[in-house]
Amino acid sequence: MGPKKMVVLTGYKTVKEAFVSYAEEFGEREAPIVAKEANLHHGIAWTNGDSWKEMRRFALTNLKDFGMGKKVCEEKIIEECHVLIQKLKEFKGEAFDSSQHINYAVCNVICSMVYGKRFEYDDLEFTTVVNRTNQVIQLLGSPSIQLYNMFPKIGKLVFSARKKMSDIFAANKQHHLMLLNRLKETLSPQMCRGVADAFLIRQQQLKESGITDSLYHNDNLLVTVMNLFAAGTETTSTTLRWAFLYMAKYPKIQDQVQQELRNVIGSRQVQVEDRQNLPFTDAVIHEIQRIANIAPLAIPHRTSQDVTFQGHFIEKGTPVIAVLTSVLQDENEWEKPNVFYPGNFLSKDGKFLKRDAFLPFSAGRRVCLGESLARMELFIFFATLLQHFRFSPPPGVTEEELDLTPRVGATLSPQPHTLCVIPLN
């Protein structure tokens, strides 16, 4: 990677062996220079050692306490689904770009868990945070910033991109600080509203005990919240945008999903427990995650010690990149790796087939901590919206003409597009 030696892992067996069997040796994170410059080497995403362990443990515990994987979280997602349905109905089946509405719906789920409240879609503070988070994700994947991360000495040549990135990071930080300060002003240990409150209460308890050098400091709070927002919004909303684009592109698949939903669910609300009775719908969601491949490269790892892996000696501190595309499209693991084929997740008798090589959330110690939340959101949003709407190409565009070429950023997202979202009777 630039002037540095690095290790690239490809294929399911190699990636799993490194991240699971050698979890300790390959378990550190390699922070890019832009993260260090923006003082983002706190929180969860870019940290190592005791700080990472404590912040990850805290986030996991409290996300679960505030509903992740539980009925209360399901209810929050369903509530947001119904708000989104009403917003989509306002377009009366005319072609429009639904990306912002989907972003707002998904972000509101993480807002309710972190800040203890949801926001209206026309709330300027809310829309600003969502839009800035998306800008950061796009900029992180831009050629200028990618080159700068690999070759820091070219910093002066990409000054404008770095300045833009720095300004957006700073503005995003200020916005979250403002929201956190409001929580501090109304903090009550007897009424914990969300993950941020839980952190502030823990911080207060430690100070009252005379502990002043704990890991529960303001930098860790701010960056942990920003990590949760970035991870909890962009990936799920991007996957949903791909899902509806694929449904418009493949109407026969959409027909089969909607037929299964009618047969099994009827007009009642879809719930997580219905997943086991909706094998085709579940297979379609998994196949969209696999083929859309929104995170082609796992966030960089780093070796924590010298290690000999598959006969190769790798020094401590070596950056490690796992190519998740090579896992999700591994020809040794998938029946049809390079095309959209829900049968990759179906047995011969039509039952859902769990696949070991399905690793869109990565694997091992650094596996995405919001995986269970993302799985729940994808299932409920996708199935509920397919109960209520038909997704079709805009007038004058055929299914064949819908473009599945990804837009390259920190994630692979659909190109800007419009679809007709037609309400069903």
C-alpha positions in Angstrom: 0.0 0.0 0.0 2.0 2.9 -1.3 5.5 2.8 0.3 4.4 0.2 2.9 4.4 -3.5 2.5 0.9 -5.0 3.0 -0.9 -8.4 2.8 -3.9 -8.9 0.7 -6.3 -11.8 1.6 -8.5 -13.4 -1.1 -10.9 -16.3 -1.1 -13.3 -17.5 1.6 -11.0 -20.1 3.1 -8.0 -17.7 3.4 -10.0 -14.8 4.8 -11.8 -17.0 7.4 -8.5 -18.7 8.4 -6.8 -15.3 9.0 -9.7 -13.5 10.8 -11.1 -16.5 12.7 -8.4 -19.1 13.2 -5.7 -16.4 13.6 -8.1 -13.8 15.2 -5.5 -12.4 17.7 -2.7 -12.1 15.2 -4.8 -10.4 12.5 -7.0 -8.6 14.9 -5.7 -5.0 15.0 -6.9 -2.1 13.0 -4.8 0.0 10.6 -6.0 3.6 10.8 -5.6 5.7 7.6 -3.9 9.0 7.9 -7.2 10.9 7.3 -8.7 9.3 10.4 -5.6 10.3 12.5 -5.7 13.9 11.2 -9.4 14.2 12.0 -8.7 12.9 15.6 -10.9 9.8 14.8 -8.5 7.3 16.4 -10.8 7.0 19.3 -14.2 5.2 19.6 -14.4 1.7 17.9 -13.6 1.8 14.2 -9.9 2.8 14.2 -8.7 1.8 17.7 -6.8 -1.1 19.2 -6.0 -2.5 22.6 -7.9 -1.8 25.8 -9.7 1.3 24.5 -11.1 -0.7 21.5 -12.1 -3.7 23.7 -13.9 -1.4 26.2 -15.7 0.8 23.7 -16.8 -2.3 21.6 -18.0 -4.1 24.7 -19.8 -1.0 25.9 -21.4 -0.4 22.5 -22.5 -4.0 22.1 -23.9 -4.3 25.6 -25.9 -1.0 25.4 -27.1 -1.5 21.8 -28.6 -4.8 23.1 -30.0 -3.1 26.1 -31.7 -0.6 23.9 -33.2 -3.2 21.7 -30.7 -4.6 19.1 -32.0 -8.0 18.2 -35.1 -7.6 20.5 -38.8 -6.9 20.1 -38.4 -3.3 21.1 -36.0 -2.7 18.2 -38.3 -4.5 15.8 -41.1 -2.0 16.9 -38.8 1.0 16.2 -38.1 -0.4 12.7 -41.7 -1.0 12.0 -42.6 2.5 13.2 -40.1 3.9 10.8 -41.3 1.7 8.0 -44.8 3.1 8.2 -43.5 6.7 8.2 -41.5 5.8 5.1 -44.5 4.2 3.4 -46.5 7.4 3.8 -43.6 9.5 2.4 -43.3 7.2 -0.6 -47.1 7.3 -1.2 -46.9 11.1 -1.7 -45.2 10.5 -5.0 -48.3 8.7 -6.3 -46.3 6.2 -8.4 -44.3 8.9 -10.3 -40.6 8.3 -10.9 -38.4 9.8 -8.2 -35.1 9.2 -6.3 -35.9 7.5 -3.0 -32.4 7.5 -1.6 -32.8 10.4 0.8 -36.0 9.0 2.3 -34.4 5.6 2.7 -31.4 7.2 4.4 -33.6 9.1 6.8 -35.6 6.0 7.7 -32.6 3.9 8.4 -30.7 6.7 10.3 -33.8 7.2 12.5 -33.5 3.7 13.8 -29.9 4.3 15.0 -31.0 7.8 16.3 -33.6 6.2 18.5 -31.1 3.8 20.0 -28.2 6.3 20.4 -30.0 9.5 21.2 -33.3 8.1 22.5 -35.5 9.8 19.9 -36.4 9.8 16.2 -36.5 12.9 14.0 -38.9 14.2 11.4 -37.6 14.0 7.8 -37.8 17.8 7.5 -35.8 18.5 10.7 -32.8 20.5 9.4 -30.4 19.3 12.2 -31.3 15.7 11.4 -31.0 16.0 7.6 -27.7 17.8 8.0 -26.2 15.0 10.1 -27.4 12.3 7.6 -26.2 14.2 4.5 -22.8 15.0 6.0 -22.3 11.4 7.1 -23.0 10.3 3.5 -20.6 13.0 2.2 -17.8 11.6 4.4 -18.4 8.1 3.1 -18.2 9.2 -0.5 -15.1 11.4 0.1 -13.3 8.5 1.9 -13.6 6.5 -1.2 -12.6 9.3 -3.6 -9.4 8.7 -5.7 -7.7 11.8 -4.1 -8.2 10.6 -0.5 -7.4 7.0 -1.3 -4.1 8.1 -2.9 -3.3 10.3 0.1 -3.9 7.4 2.5 -1.5 5.3 0.5 1.1 8.1 -0.2 0.9 10.7 2.6 3.8 12.6 1.1 1.5 13.8 -1.8 -0.6 15.7 0.8 0.0 19.1 -0.9 -1.1 17.8 -4.3 -4.5 16.8 -2.9 -5.0 19.8 -0.6 -8.5 20.7 -1.8 -9.8 17.2 -1.2 -8.2 17.1 2.2 -9.6 20.5 3.1 -13.1 19.5 2.0 -12.8 16.3 4.1 -11.5 18.2 7.1 -14.3 20.8 6.9 -17.0 18.1 6.7 -15.5 16.1 9.6 -15.3 19.2 11.7 -18.9 20.3 10.9 -20.1 16.7 11.6 -18.3 16.7 14.9 -19.8 20.0 16.0 -23.3 18.8 15.1 -23.0 15.7 17.2 -21.4 17.7 20.0 -24.4 20.0 20.0 -26.8 17.0 20.3 -24.6 15.4 23.0 -24.5 18.6 25.0 -28.3 18.8 24.9 -28.4 15.3 26.4 -25.9 16.3 29.1 -28.2 19.3 30.1 -31.2 17.0 30.6 -29.3 13.9 31.8 -31.0 11.8 34.5 -29.4 8.5 35.8 -33.0 7.3 36.6 -34.1 7.7 32.9 -31.5 6.4 30.4 -32.8 7.3 26.9 -30.1 5.7 24.8 -26.5 4.6 24.2 -25.2 8.2 24.6 -27.0 8.6 28.0 -25.5 5.3 29.1 -22.0 6.5 28.3 -22.6 9.9 30.1 -24.0 8.2 33.2 -21.0 5.8 33.3 -18.7 8.8 32.9 -20.4 10.6 35.7 -20.2 7.6 38.0 -16.5 7.2 37.4 -15.8 10.9 38.1 -17.8 10.7 41.4 -15.7 7.7 42.4 -12.6 9.8 41.9 -11.5 8.1 38.7 -10.3 10.8 36.2 -8.3 8.8 33.7 -10.9 6.3 32.5 -11.6 5.4 28.9 -15.0 7.1 29.3 -13.8 10.4 28.1 -15.5 12.9 25.7 -13.4 11.9 22.6 -14.4 8.3 23.0 -18.0 9.3 23.3 -18.0 11.6 20.3 -16.2 9.2 18.0 -18.1 6.1 19.1 -21.4 8.0 18.3 -20.0 9.0 14.9 -18.9 5.4 14.3 -22.4 4.1 15.1 -24.0 6.6 12.8 -21.7 5.9 9.9 -21.9 2.1 10.2 -25.6 2.1 11.1 -26.8 4.2 8.2 -24.8 4.0 5.1 -24.4 0.3 4.6 -28.1 -0.6 5.3 -29.6 2.2 3.3 -27.3 1.5 0.4 -28.2 -2.2 0.5 -31.9 -1.3 0.4 -31.4 1.0 -2.5 -29.7 -1.9 -4.4 -32.6 -4.2 -3.3 -35.3 -2.0 -4.9 -33.2 -1.4 -8.0 -32.8 -5.2 -8.4 -36.5 -5.7 -8.0 -37.3 -3.2 -10.7 -34.6 -4.9 -12.9 -35.9 -8.4 -12.3 -39.8 -8.1 -12.2 -40.2 -11.9 -12.1 -38.2 -12.2 -8.9 -40.3 -9.3 -7.5 -43.4 -11.2 -8.4 -42.2 -14.3 -6.5 -41.3 -12.3 -3.4 -44.7 -10.6 -3.4 -46.6 -13.9 -4.0 -44.8 -15.4 -1.1 -45.6 -12.4 1.1 -49.3 -12.6 0.1 -49.5 -16.4 0.7 -47.7 -16.4 4.1 -48.3 -12.9 5.6 -51.4 -11.5 3.8 -52.0 -7.9 4.8 -50.7 -8.1 8.4 -47.4 -6.5 9.4 -44.3 -8.6 8.7 -42.3 -9.5 11.8 -38.8 -10.9 12.3 -40.2 -14.3 13.4 -41.8 -14.6 9.9 -38.3 -14.9 8.3 -38.3 -18.7 8.7 -41.5 -19.0 6.8 -40.4 -16.7 3.9 -37.4 -18.7 2.4 -37.6 -17.1 -1.0 -37.8 -13.5 0.4 -34.9 -14.3 2.7 -32.8 -15.8 -0.1 -33.4 -12.7 -2.3 -32.3 -10.3 0.5 -29.1 -12.4 1.1 -28.4 -12.6 -2.7 -28.7 -8.8 -3.0 -26.2 -8.4 -0.2 -23.9 -10.9 -1.9 -24.1 -9.5 -5.5 -24.2 -5.8 -4.5 -21.0 -6.3 -2.6 -21.2 -2.8 -1.1 -18.0 -3.2 0.9 -15.6 -4.9 -1.6 -12.7 -4.4 0.8 -12.9 -5.0 4.6 -11.7 -2.1 6.7 -7.9 -2.5 6.9 -6.6 -4.8 9.7 -3.0 -5.0 11.0 -0.9 -7.8 12.5 -0.5 -7.5 16.3 2.6 -9.7 16.3 5.0 -11.6 14.0 3.0 -14.5 12.4 3.6 -17.3 9.9 0.5 -17.7 7.9 0.1 -20.3 5.1 3.8 -20.6 4.9 4.5 -16.9 4.7 6.2 -14.9 7.5 4.4 -11.6 8.2 6.0 -8.9 10.5 4.1 -7.3 13.4 2.4 -4.1 12.3 1.8 -5.1 8.6 -1.4 -3.7 7.1 -3.8 -6.5 6.0 -6.7 -6.1 3.5 -9.4 -8.7 3.0 -11.0 -8.6 -0.5 -14.6 -9.4 0.5 -15.6 -9.5 -3.2 -13.3 -12.6 -3.6 -15.3 -14.2 -0.7 -18.8 -13.3 -1.9 -18.0 -14.3 -5.5 -15.7 -17.2 -4.7 -16.2 -19.8 -7.5 -15.5 -22.6 -5.1 -18.3 -21.6 -2.8 -21.2 -20.4 -5.0 -23.3 -22.1 -7.7 -23.5 -18.9 -9.7 -21.1 -16.4 -8.3 -21.2 -13.7 -10.9 -24.9 -13.2 -11.5 -28.0 -12.3 -9.4 -29.3 -15.7 -8.5 -31.4 -16.2 -5.3 -30.9 -20.0 -5.8 -27.5 -19.5 -4.2 -29.4 -19.5 -0.9 -32.1 -22.1 -1.6 -32.0 -25.9 -1.2 -33.4 -28.2 -3.8 -36.7 -28.3 -1.9 -37.0 -24.5 -1.7 -35.8 -24.0 1.9 -33.4 -21.2 2.9 -29.8 -22.4 2.8 -27.3 -20.8 5.1 -23.9 -20.3 3.4 -20.6 -20.2 5.3 -19.1 -17.9 2.6 -21.7 -15.2 3.2 -19.4 -12.7 5.0 -20.7 -9.2 4.0 -20.1 -8.1 7.6 -16.5 -9.5 7.6 -15.6 -12.1 10.3 -13.7 -12.6 13.5 -13.0 -10.1 16.2 -13.7 -7.1 14.0 -17.0 -8.4 12.6 -19.5 -5.6 12.2 -21.0 -5.1 15.7 -24.4 -4.0 14.2 -24.8 -7.2 12.2 -28.0 -8.3 14.0 -29.5 -4.8 13.7 -28.7 -4.6 10.0 -30.2 -8.1 9.3 -33.4 -7.1 11.2 -33.7 -3.8 9.3 -33.0 -5.3 5.9 -35.7 -7.9 6.4 -38.4 -5.7 7.8 -37.9 -2.7 5.5 -37.6 -4.9 2.4 -40.5 -7.2 3.1 -42.8 -4.5 4.3 -42.2 -2.2 1.4 -42.7 -5.1 -1.1 -46.1 -5.7 0.6 -47.1 -2.1 -0.1 -45.4 -1.2 -3.4 -44.4 -2.3 -6.9 -40.9 -1.1 -8.0 -40.6 -0.3 -11.7 -38.3 1.5 -14.1 -39.2 5.2 -14.9 -41.2 5.9 -18.1 -39.2 5.3 -21.2 -36.7 3.0 -19.6 -36.8 -0.8 -19.9 -35.7 -3.3 -17.2 -32.7 -4.1 -19.4 -31.7 -0.4 -19.5 -31.6 -0.1 -15.7 -27.9 0.4 -14.8 -26.4 -1.8 -12.2 -22.9 -0.3 -12.5 -21.9 0.8 -9.0 -20.8 4.2 -8.0 -17.4 3.9 -6.3 -16.9 5.5 -2.9 -16.0 4.0 0.5 -18.9 1.7 -0.4 -20.3 0.6 -3.8 -23.7 2.3 -4.2 -26.1 2.5 -7.1 -25.7 5.3 -9.6 -28.1 8.2 -9.1 -31.4 6.9 -10.5 -35.2 7.2 -10.3 -37.8 4.5 -9.9 -41.6 4.4 -9.9 -42.8 3.2 -6.5 -46.4 2.2 -7.2 -48.8 1.6 -4.3 -50.5 -1.8 -4.3 -54.2 -2.1 -3.5 
